[in-house]
Amino acid sequence: MNKEQKKQLKYLVAKVNTAYDKLSFLNDITWKEYREILFKMNRKGEAEHRNWGSNFEQFHQYAATTSICAKMFTIKDIAVALLDIEKFSVKSLLHVKFSCIYAQSIAENYKEEILKAWSDENIKFLSELDYCNFVSPQNMTNEDIKKAA
């Protein structure tokens, strides 16, 4: 992984952490910690994905942590839902990760609050985060780097 790719991965991780932290209010709206529930769904899914084969680390030696990837999916799925609030229906439940539908429900129920918390975030950018840039940053292209900058 070259110097520019390391720099961009660090930038992406910082963006994810910042956007994720701004959603902390979702843990205090009701007795359910919505952000934490969604994060745990995504962390479990990412851990299962990494443990599916015995060679994840062999092919992804520079991968961001499971928790960072789970945070990335948490904010990405909420951002996608904000941009297309009717993306999934009940019918989708059989073919889409449950976490995506859960994120859509969070976005639909708390859209105004999320938009206020993310008022200085580029929601389109968050919705287009690429998992590959987090698990194989050494393959990040100049185009990926320019998009993230």
Backbone as JSON, one array per atom type, in Angstrom:
{
  "sequence": "MNKEQKKQLKYLVAKVNTAYDKLSFLNDITWKEYREILFKMNRKGEAEHRNWGSNFEQFHQYAATTSICAKMFTIKDIAVALLDIEKFSVKSLLHVKFSCIYAQSIAENYKEEILKAWSDENIKFLSELDYCNFVSPQNMTNEDIKKAA",
  "N": [[0.85, -1.16, 0.0], [0.64, 2.15, -0.93], [1.83, 5.45, 0.06], [-0.08, 7.48, -0.44], [-2.45, 5.98, -0.6], [-2.59, 5.0, 2.04], [-2.96, 7.41, 3.37], [-5.45, 8.18, 2.35], [-7.08, 6.07, 3.25], [-6.95, 6.54, 5.98], [-8.21, 9.02, 6.04], [-10.81, 8.28, 5.13], [-11.6, 6.56, 7.21], [-11.65, 8.38, 9.32], [-13.73, 10.08, 8.43], [-15.87, 8.27, 8.52], [-15.93, 7.64, 11.28], [-16.53, 10.19, 12.35], [-19.07, 10.79, 11.18], [-20.51, 8.65, 12.19], [-20.33, 9.1, 14.98], [-21.86, 11.4, 15.16], [-24.38, 10.42, 15.11], [-25.03, 9.56, 17.59], [-27.16, 10.38, 19.15], [-29.24, 8.76, 18.39], [-29.22, 6.63, 20.06], [-30.49, 7.45, 22.3], [-33.11, 8.24, 21.95], [-35.4, 6.66, 22.35], [-36.19, 3.88, 24.47], [-34.74, 2.03, 23.15], [-31.58, 1.45, 21.72], [-30.96, 2.56, 18.88], [-28.87, 3.17, 16.98], [-26.76, 1.65, 18.0], [-27.84, -0.94, 17.9], [-28.09, -1.29, 15.11], [-25.39, -1.04, 14.4], [-24.34, -3.32, 15.73], [-25.61, -5.36, 14.3], [-24.38, -5.01, 11.81], [-21.68, -5.39, 12.52], [-21.69, -8.06, 13.34], [-22.41, -9.27, 10.91], [-20.19, -8.56, 9.33], [-18.12, -9.82, 10.73], [-18.88, -12.5, 10.41], [-18.65, -12.67, 7.65], [-15.88, -12.32, 7.33], [-14.95, -14.55, 8.65], [-15.89, -16.61, 7.17], [-14.32, -17.84, 5.18], [-11.06, -19.23, 5.49], [-9.05, -17.55, 4.87], [-9.19, -14.74, 4.81], [-7.55, -12.68, 5.9], [-5.2, -13.16, 4.56], [-5.66, -12.26, 1.98], [-6.49, -9.71, 2.45], [-4.69, -7.94, 3.85], [-4.34, -5.33, 4.68], [-6.72, -4.48, 5.64], [-9.31, -2.51, 7.12], [-10.53, -2.47, 10.51], [-12.98, -4.81, 11.8], [-14.93, -3.45, 13.26], [-14.72, -0.81, 12.25], [-15.52, -1.24, 9.6], [-18.13, -2.07, 10.12], [-19.2, 0.28, 11.21], [-18.98, 1.84, 8.93], [-20.84, 0.57, 7.2], [-23.13, 1.06, 8.72], [-23.46, 3.9, 8.67], [-23.46, 4.28, 5.9], [-25.71, 2.81, 5.01], [-27.78, 4.19, 6.29], [-27.46, 6.69, 5.09], [-27.96, 6.01, 2.38], [-30.64, 5.32, 2.64], [-31.73, 7.8, 3.38], [-31.52, 9.17, 0.99], [-33.14, 7.7, -0.66], [-35.88, 6.97, 0.44], [-37.85, 5.09, 0.08], [-36.7, 2.81, -0.86], [-36.64, 0.08, -0.1], [-39.05, -2.53, 0.51], [-41.47, -4.46, 2.36], [-41.41, -6.82, 0.97], [-38.78, -6.9, 0.17], [-37.37, -7.91, 2.29], [-36.69, -10.63, 2.19], [-34.56, -10.74, 0.46], [-32.65, -8.85, 0.94], [-30.14, -7.54, 3.11], [-31.08, -7.56, 6.48], [-30.23, -5.46, 8.04], [-30.1, -3.31, 6.28], [-32.77, -2.7, 5.82], [-33.52, -2.11, 8.42], [-31.96, 0.16, 8.8], [-33.21, 1.82, 6.94], [-35.68, 2.13, 8.18], [-34.91, 3.51, 10.49], [-34.0, 5.88, 9.26], [-36.36, 6.76, 8.07], [-38.02, 7.2, 10.27], [-36.58, 9.07, 11.78], [-35.66, 11.12, 10.16], [-35.48, 14.03, 9.99], [-34.02, 14.66, 12.32], [-31.64, 13.28, 11.84], [-30.74, 14.51, 9.49], [-30.28, 17.06, 10.53], [-28.22, 16.49, 12.38], [-26.28, 15.65, 10.61], [-25.77, 17.92, 9.12], [-23.51, 19.18, 8.1], [-22.34, 17.21, 6.64], [-21.6, 15.34, 3.66], [-24.03, 13.74, 2.32], [-24.5, 12.23, 0.03], [-21.88, 11.43, -0.6], [-21.39, 9.81, 1.67], [-23.26, 7.83, 1.17], [-22.14, 6.55, -0.95], [-19.88, 5.25, -0.12], [-17.29, 2.87, -0.46], [-16.95, -0.42, 0.19], [-14.78, -2.0, -0.61], [-12.63, -0.21, -0.59], [-12.07, -0.11, 2.07], [-11.38, -2.67, 2.88], [-9.5, -3.55, 1.06], [-7.46, -1.5, 0.71], [-5.08, -1.13, -0.61], [-5.64, -1.46, -3.22], [-6.93, 0.79, -3.99], [-7.77, 3.17, -6.35], [-6.52, 6.01, -8.27], [-8.77, 7.44, -9.02], [-10.62, 6.67, -7.05], [-9.36, 7.83, -4.86], [-9.45, 10.56, -5.49], [-12.2, 10.94, -5.42], [-12.72, 10.61, -2.74], [-11.39, 12.71, -1.62]],
  "CA": [[0.0, 0.0, 0.0], [1.49, 3.33, -1.01], [1.62, 6.53, 1.02], [-1.35, 8.15, -0.75], [-3.54, 5.07, -0.22], [-2.65, 5.03, 3.51], [-3.52, 8.71, 3.74], [-6.87, 8.16, 2.02], [-7.77, 5.16, 4.17], [-7.04, 7.27, 7.25], [-9.24, 10.03, 5.82], [-12.1, 7.61, 5.08], [-11.9, 6.09, 8.56], [-12.01, 9.57, 10.1], [-15.06, 10.5, 7.99], [-16.82, 7.29, 9.06], [-16.04, 7.84, 12.73], [-17.21, 11.46, 12.6], [-20.49, 10.65, 10.83], [-21.08, 7.69, 13.15], [-20.44, 9.78, 16.28], [-22.94, 12.38, 15.09], [-25.65, 9.7, 15.24], [-25.14, 9.02, 18.96], [-28.49, 10.7, 19.68], [-30.17, 7.66, 18.08], [-29.2, 5.7, 21.19], [-31.19, 8.05, 23.44], [-34.43, 8.73, 21.56], [-36.36, 5.82, 23.08], [-35.48, 2.9, 25.3], [-33.9, 1.22, 22.25], [-30.38, 2.12, 21.2], [-31.07, 2.24, 17.46], [-27.56, 3.17, 16.31], [-26.0, 0.52, 18.52], [-28.46, -2.16, 17.36], [-27.69, -1.38, 13.71], [-23.95, -1.3, 14.4], [-24.11, -4.72, 16.12], [-26.01, -6.18, 13.15], [-23.34, -4.9, 10.79], [-20.44, -6.0, 13.03], [-21.89, -9.51, 13.27], [-22.35, -9.64, 9.49], [-18.81, -8.42, 8.86], [-17.33, -10.89, 11.36], [-19.25, -13.74, 9.73], [-18.06, -12.6, 6.31], [-14.43, -12.52, 7.45], [-14.69, -15.91, 9.16], [-16.46, -17.59, 6.25], [-13.17, -18.57, 4.65], [-9.95, -19.17, 6.45], [-7.94, -16.78, 4.31], [-9.52, -13.32, 4.64], [-6.38, -11.86, 6.22], [-4.19, -13.39, 3.53], [-5.99, -11.44, 0.82], [-6.86, -8.35, 2.89], [-3.76, -7.68, 4.94], [-4.42, -3.92, 5.11], [-8.14, -4.19, 5.9], [-9.75, -1.8, 8.32], [-11.08, -3.4, 11.49], [-14.38, -5.22, 11.68], [-15.76, -2.37, 13.8], [-14.72, 0.31, 11.29], [-16.38, -1.63, 8.47], [-19.51, -2.07, 10.62], [-19.6, 1.69, 11.27], [-19.14, 2.29, 7.54], [-22.14, 0.09, 6.71], [-24.18, 1.73, 9.48], [-23.72, 5.24, 8.13], [-23.77, 4.17, 4.47], [-27.09, 2.35, 4.84], [-28.67, 5.29, 6.68], [-27.35, 7.7, 4.03], [-28.69, 5.5, 1.22], [-32.07, 5.42, 2.95], [-32.13, 9.21, 3.33], [-31.61, 9.58, -0.41], [-34.22, 6.94, -1.31], [-36.58, 6.48, 1.62], [-38.73, 3.98, -0.28], [-35.88, 1.85, -1.59], [-37.02, -1.3, 0.23], [-40.4, -2.78, 1.0], [-41.53, -5.71, 3.12], [-41.0, -7.86, 0.03], [-37.31, -6.89, 0.11], [-36.79, -8.56, 3.47], [-36.15, -11.95, 1.86], [-33.43, -10.65, -0.46], [-31.77, -7.75, 1.34], [-29.7, -7.64, 4.5], [-32.03, -6.96, 7.41], [-29.66, -4.2, 8.52], [-30.45, -2.25, 5.32], [-34.17, -2.36, 6.08], [-33.52, -1.46, 9.72], [-31.42, 1.51, 8.56], [-34.25, 2.59, 6.27], [-36.68, 2.47, 9.19], [-34.32, 4.59, 11.3], [-33.99, 7.09, 8.45], [-37.73, 7.21, 7.86], [-38.57, 7.68, 11.54], [-35.8, 10.16, 12.38], [-35.02, 11.83, 9.05], [-35.16, 15.42, 10.32], [-32.97, 14.66, 13.33], [-30.39, 12.83, 11.2], [-30.31, 15.6, 8.59], [-29.74, 18.12, 11.38], [-26.93, 16.02, 12.9], [-25.36, 15.55, 9.47], [-25.94, 19.13, 8.3], [-22.26, 19.52, 7.42], [-21.83, 16.01, 5.98], [-22.03, 15.11, 2.29], [-24.79, 12.48, 2.43], [-24.25, 11.46, -1.2], [-20.57, 10.81, -0.41], [-21.55, 8.72, 2.64], [-24.04, 6.75, 0.55], [-21.33, 5.91, -1.98], [-18.67, 4.64, 0.44], [-17.01, 1.59, -1.1], [-16.39, -1.43, 1.11], [-13.47, -2.44, -1.13], [-11.6, 0.73, -0.16], [-11.81, -0.36, 3.48], [-10.77, -4.0, 3.08], [-8.37, -3.69, 0.14], [-7.06, -0.13, 0.38], [-3.92, -1.14, -1.51], [-6.18, -1.46, -4.58], [-7.59, 2.06, -4.22], [-7.26, 3.82, -7.56], [-6.47, 7.47, -8.2], [-10.15, 7.91, -9.11], [-11.19, 6.5, -5.7], [-8.71, 8.79, -3.98], [-9.99, 11.88, -5.83], [-13.59, 10.96, -4.98], [-12.72, 10.72, -1.28], [-10.75, 13.97, -1.18]],
  "C": [[0.9, 1.23, 0.0], [1.04, 4.42, -0.03], [0.27, 7.23, 0.82], [-2.54, 7.28, -0.36], [-3.7, 5.02, 1.31], [-3.33, 6.31, 3.99], [-5.03, 8.71, 3.48], [-7.66, 7.21, 2.9], [-7.96, 5.85, 5.51], [-8.13, 8.33, 7.17], [-10.64, 9.4, 5.85], [-12.53, 7.12, 6.46], [-12.33, 7.27, 9.44], [-13.4, 10.06, 9.73], [-16.13, 9.57, 8.56], [-17.01, 7.52, 10.55], [-16.79, 9.12, 13.08], [-18.71, 11.34, 12.34], [-21.2, 9.71, 11.81], [-21.31, 8.37, 14.51], [-21.6, 10.78, 16.29], [-24.32, 11.73, 15.21], [-25.85, 9.14, 16.65], [-26.5, 9.3, 19.57], [-29.5, 9.59, 19.41], [-30.2, 6.61, 19.18], [-30.04, 6.2, 22.36], [-32.6, 8.53, 23.12], [-35.53, 7.96, 22.29], [-35.54, 4.87, 23.97], [-34.62, 1.96, 24.46], [-32.74, 2.04, 21.73], [-30.25, 1.8, 19.72], [-29.72, 2.19, 16.74], [-26.76, 1.95, 16.73], [-26.54, -0.81, 17.99], [-28.03, -2.36, 15.91], [-26.2, -1.69, 13.59], [-23.67, -2.77, 14.72], [-24.52, -5.68, 15.0], [-24.9, -6.2, 12.11], [-22.02, -5.53, 11.24], [-20.54, -7.52, 12.97], [-21.78, -9.99, 11.82], [-20.93, -9.59, 8.95], [-17.92, -9.51, 9.45], [-17.62, -12.23, 10.7], [-18.64, -13.79, 8.33], [-16.56, -12.91, 6.37], [-14.08, -13.94, 7.9], [-15.2, -17.0, 8.22], [-15.37, -18.46, 5.62], [-12.02, -18.42, 5.62], [-8.84, -18.24, 5.98], [-8.25, -15.3, 4.08], [-8.28, -12.45, 4.83], [-5.27, -12.01, 5.19], [-4.41, -12.45, 2.34], [-6.31, -9.98, 1.17], [-5.98, -7.94, 4.07], [-3.8, -6.25, 5.45], [-5.84, -3.51, 5.49], [-8.35, -3.41, 7.18], [-10.39, -2.82, 9.26], [-12.53, -3.74, 11.2], [-15.29, -4.09, 12.17], [-15.82, -1.16, 12.87], [-15.63, -0.02, 10.12], [-17.85, -1.64, 8.9], [-20.03, -0.64, 10.74], [-19.85, 2.23, 9.86], [-20.5, 1.84, 6.99], [-23.29, 0.77, 7.44], [-24.49, 3.09, 8.89], [-24.08, 5.19, 6.64], [-25.24, 3.8, 4.27], [-28.1, 3.43, 5.25], [-28.64, 6.38, 5.61], [-28.1, 7.27, 2.77], [-30.19, 5.66, 1.45], [-32.55, 6.87, 2.92], [-32.33, 9.68, 1.9], [-32.73, 8.87, -1.16], [-35.01, 6.23, -0.22], [-37.52, 5.31, 1.33], [-37.99, 2.89, -1.04], [-36.33, 0.4, -1.36], [-38.46, -1.36, 0.71], [-40.35, -4.07, 1.83], [-41.07, -6.88, 2.23], [-39.48, -8.0, -0.03], [-36.66, -7.71, 1.21], [-36.17, -9.92, 3.17], [-34.85, -11.89, 1.06], [-32.4, -9.58, -0.1], [-31.35, -7.97, 2.78], [-30.71, -6.92, 5.4], [-31.53, -5.6, 7.89], [-29.99, -3.04, 7.57], [-31.89, -1.78, 5.55], [-34.3, -1.66, 7.43], [-33.01, -0.02, 9.59], [-32.47, 2.39, 7.88], [-35.33, 3.01, 7.26], [-36.18, 3.59, 10.09], [-34.4, 5.91, 10.53], [-35.41, 7.64, 8.26], [-38.33, 7.81, 9.14], [-37.87, 8.92, 12.08], [-35.05, 10.99, 11.33], [-34.59, 13.24, 9.43], [-34.0, 15.51, 11.31], [-31.61, 14.27, 12.73], [-29.85, 13.92, 10.28], [-29.71, 16.76, 9.39], [-28.36, 17.73, 11.91], [-25.87, 15.97, 11.81], [-25.39, 16.8, 8.59], [-24.66, 19.52, 7.55], [-21.59, 18.3, 6.78], [-22.38, 15.93, 4.55], [-22.72, 13.74, 2.27], [-24.59, 11.63, 1.19], [-22.91, 10.73, -1.09], [-20.68, 9.62, 0.56], [-22.29, 7.53, 2.03], [-23.24, 5.96, -0.48], [-20.03, 5.31, -1.43], [-18.51, 3.23, -0.1], [-16.29, 0.66, -0.13], [-14.99, -1.86, 0.67], [-12.35, -1.51, -0.7], [-11.23, 0.56, 1.31], [-11.12, -1.7, 3.72], [-9.59, -4.26, 2.16], [-7.87, -2.31, -0.27], [-5.86, -0.06, -0.55], [-4.37, -1.16, -2.97], [-6.92, -0.17, -4.92], [-6.94, 2.75, -5.42], [-7.18, 5.33, -7.34], [-7.87, 8.07, -8.26], [-10.84, 7.8, -7.75], [-10.65, 7.56, -4.75], [-9.24, 10.2, -4.23], [-11.42, 12.02, -5.33], [-13.65, 11.19, -3.46], [-12.19, 12.06, -0.8], [-11.72, 15.12, -1.08]]
}
